Amino acid sequence: MVDGAVAKCGVRSEAMKSLDISMHYNYELWLTHYLFHLDQIETMTNLGDVTQISNMELSELVPEGEAYTAAQ
């Protein structure tokens, strides 16, 4: 039983090989999303009280917010 499990280590099946592109894409997508939010949280933490910031300064710090407010 152990020999069978050891024989499978390091050997990738065709099913796993076919998932390679999808798994790499999903990893990159998740990482980009995670890092964007991490950067956004760090920015908001360093800002302090956002009610004391002018709209122009806030639009420079959070440029994606401008596209959101323009759509409304």
C-alpha positions in Angstrom: 0.0 0.0 0.0 2.8 2.4 0.9 4.7 1.5 -2.3 1.6 2.4 -4.4 1.4 5.8 -2.7 5.1 6.5 -3.1 4.9 5.6 -6.8 2.3 8.3 -7.3 4.4 11.0 -5.7 5.9 13.4 -8.3 3.8 11.9 -11.1 1.2 14.1 -12.5 -1.9 12.6 -14.2 -3.3 13.9 -17.4 -6.2 15.4 -15.5 -3.8 17.4 -13.3 -1.9 18.5 -16.4 -5.1 19.7 -18.1 -5.8 21.9 -15.0 -2.4 23.5 -15.1 -3.5 26.6 -17.1 -6.7 27.1 -15.1 -4.9 26.8 -11.8 -2.2 29.2 -12.9 -4.7 31.7 -14.1 -6.8 31.5 -11.0 -3.7 31.9 -8.8 -2.6 35.0 -10.7 -6.2 36.4 -10.6 -6.4 35.8 -6.8 -3.0 37.2 -6.1 -3.7 40.4 -8.1 -7.0 40.9 -6.3 -5.4 40.2 -2.9 -2.5 42.6 -3.5 -4.9 45.4 -4.8 -7.0 45.1 -1.6 -3.9 44.9 0.6 -2.6 48.1 -1.0 -6.0 49.8 -0.6 -6.2 48.8 3.1 -2.7 50.1 3.7 -3.5 53.4 2.0 -6.7 53.8 4.0 -4.8 53.0 7.2 -2.2 55.6 6.5 -4.7 58.3 5.6 -6.3 58.6 9.0 -9.6 60.4 9.0 -10.9 60.4 5.4 -13.5 63.0 6.2 -10.6 65.6 6.6 -9.2 65.0 3.1 -10.3 67.1 0.1 -12.0 65.4 -2.8 -9.0 66.2 -5.1 -6.5 64.6 -2.7 -8.8 61.6 -2.2 -9.2 61.1 -6.0 -5.4 61.0 -6.3 -5.0 58.5 -3.5 -7.9 56.3 -4.6 -8.2 56.8 -8.4 -10.7 54.0 -9.0 -13.2 55.8 -6.8 -13.5 58.5 -9.4 -14.8 56.1 -12.0 -17.4 54.8 -9.5 -18.7 58.2 -8.6 -18.8 59.4 -12.2 -21.1 56.5 -13.1 -23.8 57.5 -10.6 
